[in-house]
Amino acid sequence: MRTATEWKDFEVLDTSQGEKLERWGQVILARPDPQVIWNTPKGVEWQKANARYQRSASGGGSWSVRDLPKAEWTIGYKELRFHIRPTGFKHTGLFPEQAVNWDWMADRIRKAERPLSVLNLFAYTGGATLACASAGAKVCHVDASKGMVQWARDNAALSGLSERPIRWIVDDCKKFVEREIRRGNLYDGVVMDPPSYGRGPGGEVWKLEDSVYELVQTCARVLSPDAEFFLLNSYTTGLSPSVMAYILSVTVGKSHGGHVYADEIGLPVSSTGLTLPCGSTAIWCR
């Protein structure tokens, strides 16, 4: 497992009874986590949570606020800066475990010693986009949510990256890639962080495990002949790293050669010294 150990503004303080207690800058939040199936004792630090997200029996949930100082605040990771705000669907606008992938891509881009273009799909609030742009890549950032793309643009401004060559695209990721194929546009790197579950523009149900193979197969067609990497993330518990590695091997590996490896990613838990699993990543590289 690769663990995101270089955070200073973020920390998992403890985990128990289906929840994780996190420090985001100076703000402490308690949020549900399906991986936390253990019932270890909760210490007094849990009483210090500024807000807790509580799920509803009818679906969804809401925040129970004790004394949240601000509705939005800023945290940093190395040279990058991010706006954080609790949303109505328990997220805060950032997945801190992805820092291990940001660092890996940034290092790969710097070592390429040539200009690289990167396609970031399901790009959310732009963590991977900013990491790649900061390392010198030209980035195409694609997400179906206009609000999330604006959030990413705000993070770019906060990080001093507004003038970097970043295309901001509000579109369905699969449809955008299909148009890029028709236009003959190619990329040296692809990073894909699709949701486990969603609904298409026509209301159709979309499940990652049912769609990921076809999606990767399509996206492999926008890789340049001398592409550097293809990075696939998953938070779906039933989609193991080995399955994701197999998919990359029979798609990107078949067309481009190279190497494929996959593993879990996670976050250190301060109270125990152990690691909280936070999904998986499969990587193809030249």
C-alpha positions as CSV (number, residue, x, y, z in Angstrom):
1,M,0.0,0.0,0.0
2,R,1.2,3.5,-0.8
3,T,0.4,6.0,2.0
4,A,0.1,9.8,1.7
5,T,2.5,10.7,4.5
6,E,3.6,14.2,3.4
7,W,0.5,16.2,4.5
8,K,0.9,19.0,7.1
9,D,-2.5,20.6,6.8
10,F,-4.5,17.3,6.9
11,E,-4.5,14.4,9.3
12,V,-6.7,11.4,10.1
13,L,-6.8,11.6,13.9
14,D,-8.8,8.4,14.6
15,T,-11.2,5.9,13.1
16,S,-14.0,3.9,14.7
17,Q,-17.6,2.7,14.4
18,G,-18.0,3.6,10.7
19,E,-16.5,7.1,11.0
20,K,-13.2,8.9,10.6
21,L,-12.1,11.9,12.6
22,E,-10.1,14.3,10.4
23,R,-8.2,17.6,10.9
24,W,-8.5,19.9,7.9
25,G,-6.2,22.8,8.8
26,Q,-7.5,23.8,12.1
27,V,-11.0,22.4,11.6
28,I,-11.9,18.9,12.8
29,L,-14.6,16.9,11.0
30,A,-16.2,13.5,11.6
31,R,-17.4,11.8,8.5
32,P,-18.7,8.3,7.6
33,D,-16.3,5.8,6.0
34,P,-17.5,2.4,4.9
35,Q,-14.1,0.9,5.3
36,V,-14.2,1.5,9.1
37,I,-15.9,-1.7,10.3
38,W,-14.1,-1.8,13.7
39,N,-15.6,-0.6,17.0
40,T,-12.5,0.6,18.9
41,P,-13.1,3.0,21.8
42,K,-13.6,6.6,20.9
43,G,-11.4,9.0,22.9
44,V,-12.2,12.5,24.1
45,E,-10.8,13.9,20.8
46,W,-14.0,12.9,19.1
47,Q,-15.8,15.5,21.3
48,K,-13.7,18.2,19.6
49,A,-15.2,17.8,16.2
50,N,-16.4,21.1,14.8
51,A,-19.0,19.3,12.6
52,R,-20.2,15.7,12.0
53,Y,-21.9,14.4,8.9
54,Q,-24.8,12.1,9.8
55,R,-26.4,9.8,7.4
56,S,-30.2,9.7,7.2
57,A,-32.2,6.5,7.3
58,S,-34.0,7.6,4.2
59,G,-30.8,8.2,2.3
60,G,-28.4,11.1,2.0
61,G,-27.5,13.0,5.2
62,S,-26.6,16.3,6.6
63,W,-24.0,18.1,8.7
64,S,-24.5,18.6,12.5
65,V,-22.4,21.7,13.3
66,R,-21.1,22.4,16.8
67,D,-18.9,25.4,16.1
68,L,-17.6,25.5,12.5
69,P,-15.4,28.6,12.3
70,K,-16.0,29.2,8.5
71,A,-18.2,27.8,5.8
72,E,-15.0,27.6,3.6
73,W,-11.3,27.7,4.4
74,T,-7.9,26.9,2.7
75,I,-5.4,24.1,3.2
76,G,-2.1,23.4,1.4
77,Y,-0.2,20.5,0.1
78,K,3.4,21.4,-0.8
79,E,3.0,24.3,-3.3
80,L,-0.7,23.6,-4.0
81,R,-3.6,25.3,-2.3
82,F,-7.2,24.1,-2.0
83,H,-10.5,25.6,-0.9
84,I,-12.3,23.2,1.6
85,R,-15.9,23.3,2.3
86,P,-18.3,20.6,3.7
87,T,-20.8,19.7,1.0
88,G,-24.3,18.2,1.3
89,F,-23.0,14.8,0.2
90,K,-20.3,14.5,3.0
91,H,-17.4,15.4,0.8
92,T,-15.1,18.4,1.4
93,G,-13.8,19.1,-2.1
94,L,-10.6,17.0,-1.8
95,F,-9.4,13.4,-1.5
96,P,-6.2,13.7,0.5
97,E,-5.0,10.1,-0.2
98,Q,-4.6,11.1,-3.9
99,A,-1.5,13.1,-2.9
100,V,0.5,9.9,-3.5
101,N,-0.7,9.9,-7.1
102,W,-0.2,13.7,-7.6
103,D,3.4,13.2,-6.5
104,W,3.9,10.2,-8.8
105,M,2.6,12.1,-11.9
106,A,4.5,15.2,-11.1
107,D,7.7,13.3,-10.8
108,R,7.0,11.5,-14.1
109,I,6.3,14.7,-15.9
110,R,9.5,16.4,-14.6
111,K,11.6,13.4,-15.6
112,A,10.2,13.2,-19.1
113,E,12.4,16.1,-20.2
114,R,9.9,17.0,-22.9
115,P,6.5,18.8,-23.0
116,L,3.7,16.5,-22.0
117,S,-0.1,16.9,-22.4
118,V,-2.3,15.3,-19.8
119,L,-6.0,14.5,-19.9
120,N,-7.7,14.5,-16.5
121,L,-11.2,12.9,-16.6
122,F,-13.8,13.1,-13.8
123,A,-11.4,15.8,-12.6
124,Y,-13.4,17.1,-9.7
125,T,-11.8,20.1,-7.9
126,G,-8.5,19.7,-9.7
127,G,-6.0,18.1,-7.4
128,A,-4.4,16.0,-10.2
129,T,-4.8,18.9,-12.7
130,L,-2.9,21.3,-10.4
131,A,-0.1,18.8,-9.6
132,C,0.5,18.1,-13.3
133,A,0.3,21.7,-14.3
134,S,2.7,22.7,-11.5
135,A,5.1,20.1,-12.8
136,G,5.1,21.6,-16.3
137,A,2.4,19.7,-18.2
138,K,-0.3,21.1,-20.4
139,V,-3.6,19.8,-18.9
140,C,-7.1,19.2,-20.2
141,H,-9.5,19.2,-17.2
142,V,-12.9,17.5,-17.8
143,D,-15.8,17.1,-15.4
144,A,-19.6,17.0,-16.0
145,S,-20.3,19.4,-13.1
146,K,-20.0,23.1,-13.9
147,G,-19.7,23.9,-10.2
148,M,-16.8,21.5,-9.7
149,V,-14.9,22.9,-12.7
150,Q,-15.3,26.4,-11.2
151,W,-14.1,25.1,-7.9
152,A,-11.0,23.7,-9.6
153,R,-10.4,27.0,-11.4
154,D,-10.6,28.7,-8.0
155,N,-8.0,26.3,-6.7
156,A,-5.8,27.0,-9.6
157,A,-5.9,30.7,-8.9
158,L,-5.3,30.0,-5.2
159,S,-2.2,28.0,-6.2
160,G,-0.9,30.6,-8.6
161,L,-1.5,28.5,-11.6
162,S,-4.1,30.5,-13.5
163,E,-1.8,31.3,-16.3
164,R,-0.7,27.7,-16.9
165,P,-2.0,26.0,-20.0
166,I,-5.1,24.3,-18.6
167,R,-8.3,23.7,-20.7
168,W,-11.4,23.7,-18.4
169,I,-14.1,21.5,-20.0
170,V,-17.6,21.0,-18.6
171,D,-18.8,17.8,-20.4
172,D,-19.6,14.1,-20.1
173,C,-16.2,12.5,-19.9
174,K,-16.9,9.5,-22.2
175,K,-18.6,11.7,-24.9
176,F,-15.7,14.2,-24.7
177,V,-13.1,11.4,-25.3
178,E,-15.1,10.1,-28.2
179,R,-15.0,13.6,-29.8
180,E,-11.3,13.9,-29.1
181,I,-10.8,10.5,-30.9
182,R,-12.7,11.9,-33.9
183,R,-10.7,15.1,-33.8
184,G,-7.4,13.2,-33.7
185,N,-6.3,14.8,-30.4
186,L,-3.8,12.7,-28.4
187,Y,-2.4,12.9,-24.9
188,D,0.8,11.8,-23.2
189,G,-0.9,11.0,-20.0
190,V,-4.4,10.1,-18.9
191,V,-5.7,10.2,-15.3
192,M,-9.1,8.9,-14.6
193,D,-11.0,9.0,-11.2
194,P,-14.5,7.9,-12.1
195,P,-17.3,7.7,-9.4
196,S,-18.4,4.3,-8.2
197,Y,-22.0,5.1,-9.0
198,G,-23.8,7.8,-10.9
199,R,-26.5,8.6,-13.4
200,G,-26.1,9.5,-17.0
201,P,-27.6,12.6,-18.8
202,G,-30.7,10.5,-19.6
203,G,-31.1,9.3,-16.0
204,E,-29.6,5.9,-16.7
205,V,-27.8,4.2,-13.8
206,W,-24.0,4.0,-14.2
207,K,-21.9,1.6,-12.1
208,L,-18.1,1.6,-12.4
209,E,-17.7,-2.2,-12.3
210,D,-20.1,-2.5,-15.2
211,S,-18.6,0.3,-17.3
212,V,-14.9,0.6,-16.5
213,Y,-13.5,-1.8,-19.1
214,E,-15.3,-0.1,-22.0
215,L,-14.3,3.3,-20.6
216,V,-10.6,2.4,-20.3
217,Q,-10.7,0.8,-23.8
218,T,-12.1,4.0,-25.3
219,C,-9.7,6.3,-23.4
220,A,-6.7,4.2,-24.5
221,R,-7.3,5.5,-28.0
222,V,-6.4,9.1,-27.1
223,L,-2.9,8.0,-25.8
224,S,0.0,9.2,-28.0
225,P,2.3,6.5,-29.4
226,D,5.0,7.6,-26.9
227,A,2.7,8.2,-24.0
228,E,4.1,8.3,-20.5
229,F,1.3,7.0,-18.2
230,F,-2.4,6.0,-17.7
231,L,-3.6,6.2,-14.1
232,L,-6.9,4.7,-13.0
233,N,-8.4,5.3,-9.6
234,S,-11.2,3.4,-7.9
235,Y,-13.1,3.7,-4.6
236,T,-15.4,0.8,-5.4
237,T,-14.7,-1.8,-2.8
238,G,-15.5,-4.7,-5.1
239,L,-13.0,-3.6,-7.8
240,S,-9.6,-4.9,-6.6
241,P,-6.2,-3.5,-7.7
242,S,-5.6,-6.8,-9.5
243,V,-8.8,-6.4,-11.6
244,M,-7.9,-2.9,-12.5
245,A,-4.3,-3.9,-13.4
246,Y,-5.8,-6.7,-15.7
247,I,-8.0,-4.2,-17.4
248,L,-5.1,-1.8,-18.1
249,S,-2.9,-4.7,-19.3
250,V,-5.4,-5.9,-21.9
251,T,-6.2,-2.4,-23.2
252,V,-3.4,0.1,-22.8
253,G,-0.7,-2.6,-22.3
254,K,-1.8,-4.4,-25.4
255,S,-1.6,-1.3,-27.6
256,H,1.4,0.5,-26.0
257,G,3.5,-2.2,-24.3
258,G,5.0,-0.8,-21.2
259,H,4.4,-2.0,-17.6
260,V,1.3,-2.1,-15.3
261,Y,1.1,-2.3,-11.6
262,A,-1.6,-1.6,-9.0
263,D,-2.0,-1.3,-5.3
264,E,-4.1,0.2,-2.5
265,I,-3.6,3.8,-1.4
266,G,-4.3,5.0,2.1
267,L,-3.8,7.6,4.9
268,P,-1.9,7.2,8.2
269,V,-4.1,7.2,11.3
270,S,-2.4,9.2,14.1
271,S,-4.1,7.4,17.1
272,T,-2.9,3.9,16.0
273,G,0.0,4.4,13.7
274,L,-1.9,2.2,11.2
275,T,-3.1,3.0,7.7
276,L,-6.7,3.6,6.6
277,P,-7.4,2.0,3.2
278,C,-8.8,4.6,0.8
279,G,-9.3,2.9,-2.5
280,S,-7.0,1.6,-5.2
281,T,-4.9,2.8,-8.1
282,A,-3.7,1.0,-11.2
283,I,-0.9,2.6,-13.3
284,W,0.3,1.9,-16.8
285,C,3.6,3.5,-17.7
286,R,5.9,3.4,-20.7
